[in-house]
């Protein structure tokens, strides 16, 4: 079974092979994977996704509103 981090790397690799740069979005996805690991989460929930997205900017770069 793939971990979320492995799935993020596979997703970014596939998208980048199609020509997408995903600088900011890639960092945000990896930050999310790190957050999920820190929470010892086995699956993504709405509550965890909201908790990650609502963190203060000085705690984590959320890159809200930036397209990649």
KAURZI-V752593 format. One record per helix or strand of 2 or more residues. SS is the DSSP state (~ for helix, > for strand). FROM is the first residue (numbers start at 1). LEN is the number of residues. If there is no record, write none. Layout:
ss=SS from=FROM len=LEN
ss=SS from=FROM len=LEN
//
This chain:
ss=~ from=4 len=14
ss=~ from=23 len=16
ss=~ from=46 len=8
//
